[in-house]
């Protein structure tokens, strides 16, 4: 068996890399697994985000991949060892914790879970093809971009997040149409009422997006009424998919306490999980904010919690 690591970090988005920078500077020599078998991608959701305009310190904006490359470089500069490997399973039943990757078992005194969450998508080919070319899963990330300003947009979904996204987009767009496959919404009454009272927001109910139109950029959508079968096209500049997120926690089921939606539960304002010595940060434990900057902030918290915990539990 190889030596026992001080801390292993699983995940490599803003939360994981911030945790790595802080633990590395604390001389804990973190080992990071960049990939994980839970639906995420190395670098997190920013790797599929073209322009980030709201991350502090970049007044002219920065592309998602550029920001993640800079964070990775900074992690390595302070001594983080990064393995571009998937984590297949974990054993958190006893310390040192065990992490299995590429058939090899790694051990650590502490573990930081930073595996993020993945946006749910409609699942049509044109959606993939036009991702970041008018298709987005984050209004607060992309809604203020010039390409969407004073244009007609579509929001797909029927929950609170869809109502929030539509209300946010209505600040910039000329009109926002919420497309929902049912006549009833899952969203809370107050959120629906707010959307209804906004003169810029319209509704297409009992409808689905059958196709997103456009070659290089979104130019419209083909909609279908699920009750009547009627199909029609609508010219729009953007499609915002707001049908929820799934936390990347499949390998942690039964190992650490998750909430009813699968997010890792953390204690109070800390990053402590239900397992002593295991910490969680970023979108994997945050169904509310889901921003790069809040993920980075919680990565800093997880690193400080880990450092103090290891100090208190030093043999």
Order of alpha helices (4+ residues) and beta strands (2+ residues): beta-alpha-beta-alpha-beta-beta-beta-beta-beta-alpha-beta-alpha-beta-alpha-beta-alpha-beta-beta-beta-beta-beta-beta-beta-alpha
